[in-house]
Amino acid sequence: MSLSKEEINELVRLVSLTNDEEIDCERCLSLVAEFAERKLAGHSIPAELAAVAHHLSICAECSEEYALLLQMMNG
């Protein structure tokens, strides 16, 4: 199985976005409600939750869950 040029470019882009303090999807989803509440209230985001923001920027599945959560919270 070979990858297309677009797929390779996307993989390279995702690798370039990684940092030393990554969290996985499970950890992200355990913190995403607190992250959403703080964002909606306009409160600052502490360092641990900054990792959630980073994860959401590179993980489509968690970003989708976050978007659904925001929809539910906005009512």
C-alpha positions as CSV (number, residue, x, y, z in Angstrom):
1,M,0.0,0.0,0.0
2,S,1.5,3.3,-1.0
3,L,0.4,6.7,0.2
4,S,-0.5,9.6,-2.0
5,K,1.5,12.8,-2.0
6,E,-1.4,14.5,-0.1
7,E,-1.4,11.8,2.6
8,I,2.3,12.0,3.0
9,N,2.1,15.8,3.3
10,E,-0.7,15.5,5.9
11,L,1.4,13.0,8.0
12,V,4.4,15.4,7.8
13,R,2.2,18.3,8.9
14,L,0.9,16.3,11.8
15,V,4.3,15.2,12.9
16,S,5.6,18.8,12.8
17,L,2.8,19.9,15.1
18,T,3.8,17.5,17.9
19,N,5.5,18.7,21.0
20,D,7.1,17.2,24.1
21,E,4.1,17.3,26.3
22,E,1.4,15.5,24.2
23,I,-1.7,14.0,25.7
24,D,-3.6,11.1,24.2
25,C,-7.3,11.1,23.2
26,E,-8.4,9.5,26.4
27,R,-6.7,12.2,28.5
28,C,-8.0,14.9,26.2
29,L,-11.6,13.7,26.5
30,S,-11.4,13.5,30.2
31,L,-10.4,17.2,30.4
32,V,-12.4,18.6,27.4
33,A,-15.5,19.5,29.5
34,E,-13.4,21.6,31.9
35,F,-11.6,23.2,28.9
36,A,-15.0,24.0,27.2
37,E,-16.4,25.5,30.4
38,R,-13.3,27.8,30.8
39,K,-13.4,28.8,27.1
40,L,-17.1,29.7,27.2
41,A,-16.7,31.6,30.5
42,G,-13.7,33.5,29.1
43,H,-11.4,32.3,31.8
44,S,-7.7,31.7,31.3
45,I,-6.5,28.2,30.3
46,P,-4.1,26.6,32.7
47,A,-1.0,24.7,31.4
48,E,-2.6,21.3,31.7
49,L,-5.6,22.4,29.7
50,A,-3.3,24.0,27.1
51,A,-2.4,20.5,26.1
52,V,-6.1,19.9,25.4
53,A,-6.1,22.8,23.0
54,H,-3.1,21.5,21.3
55,H,-4.5,18.0,21.0
56,L,-7.8,19.4,19.6
57,S,-5.8,21.2,16.9
58,I,-4.3,18.0,15.6
59,C,-7.0,15.3,16.3
60,A,-10.1,15.4,14.1
61,E,-12.0,12.9,16.2
62,C,-11.5,14.8,19.5
63,S,-12.2,18.1,17.8
64,E,-15.5,16.7,16.6
65,E,-16.4,15.6,20.2
66,Y,-15.4,19.1,21.4
67,A,-17.6,20.7,18.8
68,L,-20.6,18.6,19.8
69,L,-20.0,19.4,23.5
70,L,-19.9,23.1,22.7
71,Q,-23.2,22.8,20.8
72,M,-24.8,21.0,23.8
73,M,-23.4,23.6,26.3
74,N,-24.7,26.5,24.1
75,G,-28.0,25.0,24.1
